[in-house]
Amino acid sequence: MTRAPTIRIAGAGSTHQAADLGRAVTKGVATALNGRDKPLHIDTLRVRLPANAGAGALEKAIRIALEKERGR
């Protein structure tokens, strides 16, 4: 069984906003990996977005980051 990932954030914002961001990242990763049948191990996934980015932009950035990791 895998352990839950550690999500670290930097910048302005409250712990409530950080928790919301963590949930959005989890959803974005799950969406990006939907239908994948092979295991994937990523030590660190870095995504940088402007403060006002929406969920769609976050999911797109996660998908791009995962594609880069798969290519390595």
FIBA-316923 format. One record per residue: residue in one letter; chain; x, y, z of N, C-alpha, C, O in turn. Coordinates in steps of 0.05 Angstrom, whole numbers, plus 32768, in hexadecimal, padded with zeros to 4 digits. Each point is the difference from the previous one (the first is absolute). Example, Ala and Ser with C-alpha at 12.3 -4.5 7.8 and 13.67 -1.06 7.14 Angstrom:
BEGIN
<node><aa>A</aa><ch>A</ch><n_px>8108</n_px><n_py>7F8E</n_py><n_pz>809C</n_pz><ca_px>7FEE</ca_px><ca_py>8018</ca_py><ca_pz>8000</ca_pz><c_px>8012</c_px><c_py>8018</c_py><c_pz>8000</c_pz><o_px>8015</o_px><o_py>8000</o_py><o_pz>800D</o_pz></node>
<node><aa>S</aa><ch>A</ch><n_px>7FE4</n_px><n_py>8015</n_py><n_pz>7FE5</n_pz><ca_px>8010</ca_px><ca_py>8018</ca_py><ca_pz>8001</ca_pz><c_px>7FF1</c_px><c_py>8016</c_py><c_pz>800E</c_pz><o_px>800A</o_px><o_py>8016</o_py><o_pz>8004</o_pz></node>
This chain:
BEGIN
<node><aa>M</aa><ch>A</ch><n_px>8011</n_px><n_py>7FE8</n_py><n_pz>8000</n_pz><ca_px>7FEF</ca_px><ca_py>8018</ca_py><ca_pz>8000</ca_pz><c_px>8012</c_px><c_py>8019</c_py><c_pz>8000</c_pz><o_px>8013</o_px><o_py>8001</o_py><o_pz>800F</o_pz></node>
<node><aa>T</aa><ch>A</ch><n_px>7FE6</n_px><n_py>8012</n_py><n_pz>7FE0</n_pz><ca_px>8010</ca_px><ca_py>8018</ca_py><ca_pz>7FFF</ca_pz><c_px>7FF6</c_px><c_py>8014</c_py><c_pz>8015</c_pz><o_px>7FE9</o_px><o_py>8000</o_py><o_pz>8008</o_pz></node>
<node><aa>R</aa><ch>A</ch><n_px>802A</n_px><n_py>8011</n_py><n_pz>8000</n_pz><ca_px>7FF8</ca_px><ca_py>8014</ca_py><ca_pz>8014</ca_pz><c_px>7FF6</c_px><c_py>8019</c_py><c_pz>7FF2</c_pz><o_px>8006</o_px><o_py>8004</o_py><o_pz>7FE8</o_pz></node>
<node><aa>A</aa><ch>A</ch><n_px>7FEB</n_px><n_py>800C</n_py><n_pz>8026</n_pz><ca_px>7FF5</ca_px><ca_py>8019</ca_py><ca_pz>7FF5</ca_pz><c_px>8017</c_px><c_py>8013</c_py><c_pz>7FFA</c_pz><o_px>8013</o_px><o_py>8002</o_py><o_pz>800F</o_pz></node>
<node><aa>P</aa><ch>A</ch><n_px>7FEB</n_px><n_py>800C</n_py><n_pz>7FDA</n_pz><ca_px>8016</ca_px><ca_py>8012</ca_py><ca_pz>7FF9</ca_pz><c_px>8000</c_px><c_py>8019</c_py><c_pz>8012</c_pz><o_px>7FEC</o_px><o_py>8008</o_py><o_pz>800B</o_pz></node>
<node><aa>T</aa><ch>A</ch><n_px>802C</n_px><n_py>8003</n_py><n_pz>7FF9</n_pz><ca_px>8003</ca_px><ca_py>8019</ca_py><ca_pz>800E</ca_pz><c_px>7FFD</c_px><c_py>8016</c_py><c_pz>7FED</c_pz><o_px>800D</o_px><o_py>8001</o_py><o_pz>7FEB</o_pz></node>
<node><aa>I</aa><ch>A</ch><n_px>7FE2</n_px><n_py>8012</n_py><n_pz>801B</n_pz><ca_px>7FFB</ca_px><ca_py>8017</ca_py><ca_pz>7FEF</ca_pz><c_px>800C</c_px><c_py>8018</c_py><c_pz>800E</c_pz><o_px>7FF7</o_px><o_py>8007</o_py><o_pz>8016</o_pz></node>
<node><aa>R</aa><ch>A</ch><n_px>801C</n_px><n_py>8006</n_py><n_pz>7FDD</n_pz><ca_px>800C</ca_px><ca_py>8018</ca_py><ca_pz>800C</ca_pz><c_px>7FF9</c_px><c_py>8018</c_py><c_pz>7FEE</c_pz><o_px>7FFF</o_px><o_py>7FFE</o_py><o_pz>7FE8</o_pz></node>
<node><aa>I</aa><ch>A</ch><n_px>7FFB</n_px><n_py>8018</n_py><n_pz>8026</n_pz><ca_px>7FFA</ca_px><ca_py>8018</ca_py><ca_pz>7FF1</ca_pz><c_px>8012</c_px><c_py>8017</c_py><c_pz>800A</c_pz><o_px>800A</o_px><o_py>7FFF</o_py><o_pz>8016</o_pz></node>
<node><aa>A</aa><ch>A</ch><n_px>7FF9</n_px><n_py>8015</n_py><n_pz>7FD9</n_pz><ca_px>800E</ca_px><ca_py>8018</ca_py><ca_pz>8008</ca_pz><c_px>7FF0</c_px><c_py>8018</c_py><c_pz>7FF5</c_pz><o_px>7FF3</o_px><o_py>7FFE</o_py><o_pz>7FEC</o_pz></node>
<node><aa>G</aa><ch>A</ch><n_px>800F</n_px><n_py>8018</n_py><n_pz>8022</n_pz><ca_px>7FF2</ca_px><ca_py>8018</ca_py><ca_pz>7FF8</ca_pz><c_px>7FEB</c_px><c_py>8009</c_py><c_pz>8013</c_pz><o_px>7FFD</o_px><o_py>7FF4</o_py><o_pz>8016</o_pz></node>
<node><aa>A</aa><ch>A</ch><n_px>7FF5</n_px><n_py>8020</n_py><n_pz>7FE3</n_pz><ca_px>7FEC</ca_px><ca_py>800B</ca_py><ca_pz>8011</ca_pz><c_px>7FE7</c_px><c_py>7FEF</c_py><c_pz>8000</c_pz><o_px>7FFA</o_px><o_py>7FF2</o_py><o_pz>7FEC</o_pz></node>
<node><aa>G</aa><ch>A</ch><n_px>7FF8</n_px><n_py>800D</n_py><n_pz>802A</n_pz><ca_px>7FE7</ca_px><ca_py>7FF1</ca_py><ca_pz>8002</ca_pz><c_px>7FFD</c_px><c_py>7FF3</c_py><c_pz>801B</c_pz><o_px>8013</o_px><o_py>7FFF</o_py><o_pz>8010</o_pz></node>
<node><aa>S</aa><ch>A</ch><n_px>7FD5</n_px><n_py>7FF8</n_py><n_pz>7FF5</n_pz><ca_px>7FF9</ca_px><ca_py>7FF4</ca_py><ca_pz>801A</ca_pz><c_px>8003</c_px><c_py>7FE2</c_py><c_pz>7FFE</c_pz><o_px>8003</o_px><o_py>7FF5</o_py><o_pz>7FEA</o_pz></node>
<node><aa>T</aa><ch>A</ch><n_px>7FFB</n_px><n_py>7FFE</n_py><n_pz>802D</n_pz><ca_px>8001</ca_px><ca_py>7FE2</ca_py><ca_pz>8000</ca_pz><c_px>7FE7</c_px><c_py>7FF5</c_py><c_pz>7FF3</c_pz><o_px>8000</o_px><o_py>7FEB</o_py><o_pz>7FF4</o_pz></node>
<node><aa>H</aa><ch>A</ch><n_px>7FEA</n_px><n_py>8024</n_py><n_pz>800E</n_pz><ca_px>7FE7</ca_px><ca_py>7FF7</ca_py><ca_pz>7FF2</ca_pz><c_px>8004</c_px><c_py>8000</c_py><c_pz>7FE2</c_pz><o_px>7FF8</o_px><o_py>7FEE</o_py><o_pz>7FF2</o_pz></node>
<node><aa>Q</aa><ch>A</ch><n_px>8014</n_px><n_py>8027</n_py><n_pz>8004</n_pz><ca_px>8006</ca_px><ca_py>8002</ca_py><ca_pz>7FE3</ca_pz><c_px>8014</c_px><c_py>7FEA</c_py><c_pz>7FF8</c_pz><o_px>7FFD</o_px><o_py>7FF5</o_py><o_pz>7FEA</o_pz></node>
<node><aa>A</aa><ch>A</ch><n_px>8016</n_px><n_py>8005</n_py><n_pz>8027</n_pz><ca_px>8013</ca_px><ca_py>7FEB</ca_py><ca_pz>7FFA</ca_pz><c_px>7FF2</c_px><c_py>7FE5</c_py><c_pz>7FFF</c_pz><o_px>8006</o_px><o_py>7FF0</o_py><o_pz>7FEE</o_pz></node>
<node><aa>A</aa><ch>A</ch><n_px>7FE7</n_px><n_py>800B</n_py><n_pz>8024</n_pz><ca_px>7FF1</ca_px><ca_py>7FE7</ca_py><ca_pz>7FFF</ca_pz><c_px>7FEF</c_px><c_py>7FFE</c_py><c_pz>7FE7</c_pz><o_px>7FFF</o_px><o_py>7FEB</o_py><o_pz>7FF4</o_pz></node>
<node><aa>D</aa><ch>A</ch><n_px>7FF5</n_px><n_py>802B</n_py><n_pz>8004</n_pz><ca_px>7FF1</ca_px><ca_py>8001</ca_py><ca_pz>7FE7</ca_pz><c_px>8012</c_px><c_py>7FFA</c_py><c_pz>7FE8</c_pz><o_px>7FF8</o_px><o_py>7FF1</o_py><o_pz>7FEE</o_pz></node>
<node><aa>L</aa><ch>A</ch><n_px>801F</n_px><n_py>801B</n_py><n_pz>8013</n_pz><ca_px>8013</ca_px><ca_py>7FFB</ca_py><ca_pz>7FEA</ca_pz><c_px>8009</c_px><c_py>7FE3</c_py><c_pz>7FFF</c_pz><o_px>8002</o_px><o_py>7FF4</o_py><o_pz>7FEB</o_pz></node>
<node><aa>G</aa><ch>A</ch><n_px>8003</n_px><n_py>8000</n_py><n_pz>802D</n_pz><ca_px>8007</ca_px><ca_py>7FE4</ca_py><ca_pz>8001</ca_pz><c_px>7FEB</c_px><c_py>7FEE</c_py><c_pz>7FF4</c_pz><o_px>8006</o_px><o_py>7FED</o_py><o_pz>7FF2</o_pz></node>
<node><aa>R</aa><ch>A</ch><n_px>7FE1</n_px><n_py>8019</n_py><n_pz>8014</n_pz><ca_px>7FE9</ca_px><ca_py>7FF0</ca_py><ca_pz>7FF5</ca_pz><c_px>7FFF</c_px><c_py>8004</c_py><c_pz>7FE1</c_pz><o_px>7FFB</o_px><o_py>7FEC</o_py><o_pz>7FF2</o_pz></node>
<node><aa>A</aa><ch>A</ch><n_px>800A</n_px><n_py>802C</n_py><n_pz>8005</n_pz><ca_px>7FFF</ca_px><ca_py>8005</ca_py><ca_pz>7FE3</ca_pz><c_px>8017</c_px><c_py>7FF2</c_py><c_pz>7FF2</c_pz><o_px>7FFC</o_px><o_py>7FF5</o_py><o_pz>7FEA</o_pz></node>
<node><aa>V</aa><ch>A</ch><n_px>801C</n_px><n_py>800A</n_py><n_pz>8022</n_pz><ca_px>8017</ca_px><ca_py>7FF2</ca_py><ca_pz>7FF5</ca_pz><c_px>7FF9</c_px><c_py>7FE2</c_py><c_pz>7FFF</c_pz><o_px>8006</o_px><o_py>7FF3</o_py><o_pz>7FEB</o_pz></node>
<node><aa>T</aa><ch>A</ch><n_px>7FEF</n_px><n_py>8002</n_py><n_pz>802A</n_pz><ca_px>7FF9</ca_px><ca_py>7FE4</ca_py><ca_pz>8001</ca_pz><c_px>7FED</c_px><c_py>7FF9</c_py><c_pz>7FEA</c_pz><o_px>8003</o_px><o_py>7FEC</o_py><o_pz>7FF2</o_pz></node>
<node><aa>K</aa><ch>A</ch><n_px>7FE8</n_px><n_py>8025</n_py><n_pz>800A</n_pz><ca_px>7FED</ca_px><ca_py>7FFB</ca_py><ca_pz>7FEB</ca_pz><c_px>800D</c_px><c_py>8002</c_py><c_pz>7FE5</c_pz><o_px>7FFA</o_px><o_py>7FF0</o_py><o_pz>7FEE</o_pz></node>
<node><aa>G</aa><ch>A</ch><n_px>8017</n_px><n_py>8024</n_py><n_pz>800E</n_pz><ca_px>800E</ca_px><ca_py>8004</ca_py><ca_pz>7FE6</ca_pz><c_px>8011</c_px><c_py>7FE8</c_py><c_pz>7FF9</c_pz><o_px>8000</o_px><o_py>7FF7</o_py><o_pz>7FE9</o_pz></node>
<node><aa>V</aa><ch>A</ch><n_px>800F</n_px><n_py>7FFE</n_py><n_pz>802A</n_pz><ca_px>8010</ca_px><ca_py>7FE9</ca_py><ca_pz>7FFB</ca_pz><c_px>7FEF</c_px><c_py>7FE8</c_py><c_pz>7FFA</c_pz><o_px>8005</o_px><o_py>7FF1</o_py><o_pz>7FED</o_pz></node>
<node><aa>A</aa><ch>A</ch><n_px>7FE5</n_px><n_py>800B</n_py><n_pz>8022</n_pz><ca_px>7FEE</ca_px><ca_py>7FE9</ca_py><ca_pz>7FFB</ca_pz><c_px>7FF4</c_px><c_py>8002</c_py><c_pz>7FE4</c_pz><o_px>7FFD</o_px><o_py>7FEC</o_py><o_pz>7FF2</o_pz></node>
<node><aa>T</aa><ch>A</ch><n_px>7FFB</n_px><n_py>802C</n_py><n_pz>8006</n_pz><ca_px>7FF5</ca_px><ca_py>8004</ca_py><ca_pz>7FE5</ca_pz><c_px>8015</c_px><c_py>7FFB</c_py><c_pz>7FEB</c_pz><o_px>7FFA</o_px><o_py>7FF3</o_py><o_pz>7FEC</o_pz></node>
<node><aa>A</aa><ch>A</ch><n_px>801E</n_px><n_py>8017</n_py><n_pz>8018</n_pz><ca_px>8015</ca_px><ca_py>7FFC</ca_py><ca_pz>7FEC</ca_pz><c_px>8008</c_px><c_py>7FE2</c_py><c_pz>7FFD</c_pz><o_px>8008</o_px><o_py>7FF8</o_py><o_pz>7FEA</o_pz></node>
<node><aa>L</aa><ch>A</ch><n_px>7FF5</n_px><n_py>7FF9</n_py><n_pz>802B</n_pz><ca_px>8008</ca_px><ca_py>7FE4</ca_py><ca_pz>7FFF</ca_pz><c_px>7FE9</c_px><c_py>7FED</c_py><c_pz>7FFC</c_pz><o_px>8003</o_px><o_py>7FE8</o_py><o_pz>8000</o_pz></node>
<node><aa>N</aa><ch>A</ch><n_px>7FE5</n_px><n_py>8022</n_py><n_pz>7FFC</n_pz><ca_px>7FE8</ca_px><ca_py>7FF0</ca_py><ca_pz>7FFC</ca_pz><c_px>8004</c_px><c_py>7FEC</c_py><c_pz>7FE9</c_pz><o_px>8008</o_px><o_py>8008</o_py><o_pz>7FEA</o_pz></node>
<node><aa>G</aa><ch>A</ch><n_px>7FF3</n_px><n_py>7FDF</n_py><n_pz>801B</n_pz><ca_px>8003</ca_px><ca_py>7FEC</ca_py><ca_pz>7FEC</ca_pz><c_px>801C</c_px><c_py>7FF4</c_py><c_pz>7FFD</c_pz><o_px>8003</o_px><o_py>7FEE</o_py><o_pz>7FF0</o_pz></node>
<node><aa>R</aa><ch>A</ch><n_px>8010</n_px><n_py>801C</n_py><n_pz>801E</n_pz><ca_px>801B</ca_px><ca_py>7FF6</ca_py><ca_pz>7FFE</ca_pz><c_px>8001</c_px><c_py>7FE5</c_py><c_pz>800E</c_pz><o_px>7FF7</o_px><o_py>7FFD</o_py><o_pz>8017</o_pz></node>
<node><aa>D</aa><ch>A</ch><n_px>8015</n_px><n_py>7FEF</n_py><n_pz>7FDC</n_pz><ca_px>8001</ca_px><ca_py>7FE5</ca_py><ca_pz>800B</ca_pz><c_px>801B</c_px><c_py>7FF8</c_py><c_pz>800B</c_pz><o_px>8003</o_px><o_py>7FEA</o_py><o_pz>800C</o_pz></node>
<node><aa>K</aa><ch>A</ch><n_px>8011</n_px><n_py>8026</n_py><n_pz>7FEF</n_pz><ca_px>801B</ca_px><ca_py>7FFA</ca_py><ca_pz>800A</ca_pz><c_px>8007</c_px><c_py>8012</c_py><c_pz>8017</c_pz><o_px>7FF7</o_px><o_py>8017</o_py><o_pz>8001</o_pz></node>
<node><aa>P</aa><ch>A</ch><n_px>8018</n_px><n_py>7FDF</n_py><n_pz>8013</n_pz><ca_px>8008</ca_px><ca_py>8011</ca_py><ca_pz>8017</ca_pz><c_px>8012</c_px><c_py>8017</c_py><c_pz>7FF7</c_pz><o_px>8010</o_px><o_py>7FFD</o_py><o_pz>7FED</o_pz></node>
<node><aa>L</aa><ch>A</ch><n_px>7FEF</n_px><n_py>8018</n_py><n_pz>8021</n_pz><ca_px>8010</ca_px><ca_py>8018</ca_py><ca_pz>7FFB</ca_pz><c_px>800B</c_px><c_py>800A</c_py><c_pz>801A</c_pz><o_px>7FF1</o_px><o_py>8003</o_py><o_pz>8013</o_pz></node>
<node><aa>H</aa><ch>A</ch><n_px>8029</n_px><n_py>8001</n_py><n_pz>7FEF</n_pz><ca_px>800D</ca_px><ca_py>800A</ca_py><ca_pz>8018</ca_pz><c_px>800D</c_px><c_py>801A</c_py><c_pz>7FFA</c_pz><o_px>8012</o_px><o_py>8002</o_py><o_pz>7FEF</o_pz></node>
<node><aa>I</aa><ch>A</ch><n_px>7FE6</n_px><n_py>8013</n_py><n_pz>801F</n_pz><ca_px>800C</ca_px><ca_py>801A</ca_py><ca_pz>7FFD</ca_pz><c_px>8007</c_px><c_py>800A</c_py><c_pz>801C</c_pz><o_px>7FEF</o_px><o_py>8002</o_py><o_pz>8011</o_pz></node>
<node><aa>D</aa><ch>A</ch><n_px>802A</n_px><n_py>8004</n_py><n_pz>7FF3</n_pz><ca_px>8009</ca_px><ca_py>800A</ca_py><ca_pz>801A</ca_pz><c_px>7FF5</c_px><c_py>801C</c_py><c_pz>8005</c_pz><o_px>7FF6</o_px><o_py>8006</o_py><o_pz>8016</o_pz></node>
<node><aa>T</aa><ch>A</ch><n_px>800D</n_px><n_py>800C</n_py><n_pz>7FD7</n_pz><ca_px>7FF7</ca_px><ca_py>801B</ca_py><ca_pz>8003</ca_pz><c_px>7FF2</c_px><c_py>800A</c_py><c_pz>7FE7</c_pz><o_px>800A</o_px><o_py>7FFC</o_py><o_pz>7FEA</o_pz></node>
<node><aa>L</aa><ch>A</ch><n_px>7FE0</n_px><n_py>8010</n_py><n_pz>8019</n_pz><ca_px>7FF1</ca_px><ca_py>800B</ca_py><ca_pz>7FEA</ca_pz><c_px>7FFE</c_px><c_py>801E</c_py><c_pz>8006</c_pz><o_px>7FF3</o_px><o_py>8009</o_py><o_pz>8013</o_pz></node>
<node><aa>R</aa><ch>A</ch><n_px>801A</n_px><n_py>8007</n_py><n_pz>7FDC</n_pz><ca_px>8000</ca_px><ca_py>801D</ca_py><ca_pz>8004</ca_pz><c_px>7FEE</c_px><c_py>800D</c_py><c_pz>7FEB</c_pz><o_px>8002</o_px><o_py>7FFB</o_py><o_pz>7FE8</o_pz></node>
<node><aa>V</aa><ch>A</ch><n_px>7FEC</n_px><n_py>8017</n_py><n_pz>8022</n_pz><ca_px>7FEE</ca_px><ca_py>800E</ca_py><ca_pz>7FEF</ca_pz><c_px>8000</c_px><c_py>801D</c_py><c_pz>8009</c_pz><o_px>7FFD</o_px><o_py>8006</o_py><o_pz>8018</o_pz></node>
<node><aa>R</aa><ch>A</ch><n_px>8006</n_px><n_py>800D</n_py><n_pz>7FD6</n_pz><ca_px>8000</ca_px><ca_py>801C</ca_py><ca_pz>8007</ca_pz><c_px>7FEA</c_px><c_py>800E</c_py><c_pz>7FEF</c_pz><o_px>7FFF</o_px><o_py>7FFE</o_py><o_pz>7FE8</o_pz></node>
<node><aa>L</aa><ch>A</ch><n_px>7FEF</n_px><n_py>800F</n_py><n_pz>8027</n_pz><ca_px>7FEA</ca_px><ca_py>800E</ca_py><ca_pz>7FF4</ca_pz><c_px>7FFD</c_px><c_py>801C</c_py><c_pz>800D</c_pz><o_px>8008</o_px><o_py>8004</o_py><o_pz>8016</o_pz></node>
<node><aa>P</aa><ch>A</ch><n_px>7FEB</n_px><n_py>800E</n_py><n_pz>7FDB</n_pz><ca_px>7FFA</ca_px><ca_py>801A</ca_py><ca_pz>800D</ca_pz><c_px>7FEB</c_px><c_py>7FFC</c_py><c_pz>8016</c_pz><o_px>7FF1</o_px><o_py>7FEC</o_py><o_pz>7FFF</o_pz></node>
<node><aa>A</aa><ch>A</ch><n_px>800D</n_px><n_py>8027</n_py><n_pz>8013</n_pz><ca_px>7FEE</ca_px><ca_py>7FFD</ca_py><ca_pz>8017</ca_pz><c_px>7FE3</c_px><c_py>7FFE</c_py><c_pz>7FF8</c_pz><o_px>7FF0</o_px><o_py>7FF3</o_py><o_pz>800E</o_pz></node>
<node><aa>N</aa><ch>A</ch><n_px>8008</n_px><n_py>8018</n_py><n_pz>7FDC</n_pz><ca_px>7FE4</ca_px><ca_py>8000</ca_py><ca_pz>7FF8</ca_pz><c_px>7FF9</c_px><c_py>7FE9</c_py><c_pz>7FED</c_pz><o_px>7FEB</o_px><o_py>8001</o_py><o_pz>7FF4</o_pz></node>
<node><aa>A</aa><ch>A</ch><n_px>8027</n_px><n_py>7FEC</n_py><n_pz>8008</n_pz><ca_px>7FFB</ca_px><ca_py>7FEA</ca_py><ca_pz>7FEE</ca_pz><c_px>7FE9</c_px><c_py>7FEF</c_py><c_pz>800A</c_pz><o_px>7FFD</o_px><o_py>7FFB</o_py><o_pz>8018</o_pz></node>
<node><aa>G</aa><ch>A</ch><n_px>7FF2</n_px><n_py>7FFC</n_py><n_pz>7FD5</n_pz><ca_px>7FE9</ca_px><ca_py>7FEF</ca_py><ca_pz>8007</ca_pz><c_px>8007</c_px><c_py>7FE2</c_py><c_pz>8000</c_pz><o_px>8017</o_px><o_py>7FF9</o_py><o_pz>7FFA</o_pz></node>
<node><aa>A</aa><ch>A</ch><n_px>7FD5</n_px><n_py>7FF7</n_py><n_pz>800C</n_pz><ca_px>8004</ca_px><ca_py>7FE3</ca_py><ca_pz>8000</ca_pz><c_px>8009</c_px><c_py>7FF5</c_py><c_pz>7FE5</c_pz><o_px>8010</o_px><o_py>7FEE</o_py><o_pz>7FFF</o_pz></node>
<node><aa>G</aa><ch>A</ch><n_px>7FE5</n_px><n_py>801D</n_py><n_pz>7FEC</n_pz><ca_px>8007</ca_px><ca_py>7FF7</ca_py><ca_pz>7FE5</ca_pz><c_px>801E</c_px><c_py>8004</c_py><c_pz>7FFA</c_pz><o_px>800D</o_px><o_py>7FEF</o_py><o_pz>7FF4</o_pz></node>
<node><aa>A</aa><ch>A</ch><n_px>7FFD</n_px><n_py>8029</n_py><n_pz>8013</n_pz><ca_px>801C</ca_px><ca_py>8006</ca_py><ca_pz>7FFC</ca_pz><c_px>8011</c_px><c_py>7FEE</c_py><c_pz>8011</c_pz><o_px>8016</o_px><o_py>7FF7</o_py><o_pz>7FF7</o_pz></node>
<node><aa>L</aa><ch>A</ch><n_px>7FE2</n_px><n_py>8003</n_py><n_pz>8021</n_pz><ca_px>800F</ca_px><ca_py>7FEE</ca_py><ca_pz>8012</ca_pz><c_px>8001</c_px><c_py>7FE4</c_py><c_pz>7FF4</c_pz><o_px>8015</o_px><o_py>7FF4</o_py><o_pz>7FFF</o_pz></node>
<node><aa>E</aa><ch>A</ch><n_px>7FD4</n_px><n_py>8002</n_py><n_pz>7FF8</n_pz><ca_px>8000</ca_px><ca_py>7FE5</ca_py><ca_pz>7FF4</ca_pz><c_px>8011</c_px><c_py>7FFF</c_py><c_pz>7FE7</c_pz><o_px>800E</o_px><o_py>7FEC</o_py><o_pz>7FFC</o_pz></node>
<node><aa>K</aa><ch>A</ch><n_px>7FF2</n_px><n_py>8029</n_py><n_pz>7FF4</n_pz><ca_px>8011</ca_px><ca_py>8000</ca_py><ca_pz>7FE8</ca_pz><c_px>801D</c_px><c_py>8000</c_py><c_pz>8007</c_pz><o_px>8010</o_px><o_py>7FF2</o_py><o_pz>7FF4</o_pz></node>
<node><aa>A</aa><ch>A</ch><n_px>7FF8</n_px><n_py>801E</n_py><n_pz>8020</n_pz><ca_px>801C</ca_px><ca_py>8001</ca_py><ca_pz>8009</ca_pz><c_px>8009</c_px><c_py>7FE5</c_py><c_pz>800B</c_pz><o_px>8016</o_px><o_py>7FF8</o_py><o_pz>7FFC</o_pz></node>
<node><aa>I</aa><ch>A</ch><n_px>7FD8</n_px><n_py>7FFB</n_py><n_pz>8013</n_pz><ca_px>8007</ca_px><ca_py>7FE6</ca_py><ca_pz>800B</ca_pz><c_px>8003</c_px><c_py>7FEC</c_py><c_pz>7FE9</c_pz><o_px>8013</o_px><o_py>7FF0</o_py><o_pz>8001</o_pz></node>
<node><aa>R</aa><ch>A</ch><n_px>7FDB</n_px><n_py>8010</n_py><n_pz>7FEC</n_pz><ca_px>8002</ca_px><ca_py>7FEE</ca_py><ca_pz>7FE9</ca_pz><c_px>801B</c_px><c_py>8004</c_py><c_pz>7FF1</c_pz><o_px>800D</o_px><o_py>7FEC</o_py><o_pz>7FF9</o_pz></node>
<node><aa>I</aa><ch>A</ch><n_px>7FFB</n_px><n_py>802D</n_py><n_pz>8003</n_pz><ca_px>8019</ca_px><ca_py>8006</ca_py><ca_pz>7FF2</ca_pz><c_px>8018</c_px><c_py>7FF6</c_py><c_pz>8011</c_pz><o_px>8012</o_px><o_py>7FF4</o_py><o_pz>7FF5</o_pz></node>
<node><aa>A</aa><ch>A</ch><n_px>7FED</n_px><n_py>8011</n_py><n_pz>8025</n_pz><ca_px>8016</ca_px><ca_py>7FF7</ca_py><ca_pz>8012</ca_pz><c_px>8002</c_px><c_py>7FE1</c_py><c_pz>8000</c_pz><o_px>8016</o_px><o_py>7FF6</o_py><o_pz>7FFF</o_pz></node>
<node><aa>L</aa><ch>A</ch><n_px>7FD3</n_px><n_py>7FFC</n_py><n_pz>8001</n_pz><ca_px>8001</ca_px><ca_py>7FE3</ca_py><ca_pz>8000</ca_pz><c_px>800B</c_px><c_py>7FF5</c_py><c_pz>7FE5</c_pz><o_px>800F</o_px><o_py>7FED</o_py><o_pz>8000</o_pz></node>
<node><aa>E</aa><ch>A</ch><n_px>7FE9</n_px><n_py>8020</n_py><n_pz>7FEA</n_pz><ca_px>800B</ca_px><ca_py>7FF8</ca_py><ca_pz>7FE6</ca_pz><c_px>801E</c_px><c_py>8003</c_py><c_pz>7FFF</c_pz><o_px>800E</o_px><o_py>7FEF</o_py><o_pz>7FF5</o_pz></node>
<node><aa>K</aa><ch>A</ch><n_px>7FFC</n_px><n_py>8027</n_py><n_pz>8017</n_pz><ca_px>801D</ca_px><ca_py>8004</ca_py><ca_pz>8001</ca_pz><c_px>800D</c_px><c_py>7FEA</c_py><c_pz>8010</c_pz><o_px>8016</o_px><o_py>7FF6</o_py><o_pz>7FF8</o_pz></node>
<node><aa>E</aa><ch>A</ch><n_px>7FDE</n_px><n_py>8002</n_py><n_pz>801E</n_pz><ca_px>800C</ca_px><ca_py>7FEB</ca_py><ca_pz>8011</ca_pz><c_px>7FFF</c_px><c_py>7FE5</c_py><c_pz>7FF2</c_pz><o_px>8013</o_px><o_py>7FF0</o_py><o_pz>8002</o_pz></node>
<node><aa>R</aa><ch>A</ch><n_px>7FD8</n_px><n_py>800A</n_py><n_pz>7FEF</n_pz><ca_px>7FFE</ca_px><ca_py>7FE7</ca_py><ca_pz>7FF1</ca_pz><c_px>8016</c_px><c_py>7FFE</c_py><c_pz>7FEB</c_pz><o_px>8009</o_px><o_py>7FEB</o_py><o_pz>7FFA</o_pz></node>
<node><aa>G</aa><ch>A</ch><n_px>7FFE</n_px><n_py>802C</n_py><n_pz>7FFB</n_pz><ca_px>8014</ca_px><ca_py>8001</ca_py><ca_pz>7FEA</ca_pz><c_px>801C</c_px><c_py>7FFB</c_py><c_pz>800A</c_pz><o_px>8012</o_px><o_py>7FFB</o_py><o_pz>7FF0</o_pz></node>
<node><aa>R</aa><ch>A</ch><n_px>7FF3</n_px><n_py>8007</n_py><n_pz>802A</n_pz><ca_px>801B</ca_px><ca_py>7FFD</ca_py><ca_pz>800B</ca_pz><c_px>8008</c_px><c_py>7FE4</c_py><c_pz>8001</c_pz><o_px>8017</o_px><o_py>7FFA</o_py><o_pz>8009</o_pz></node>
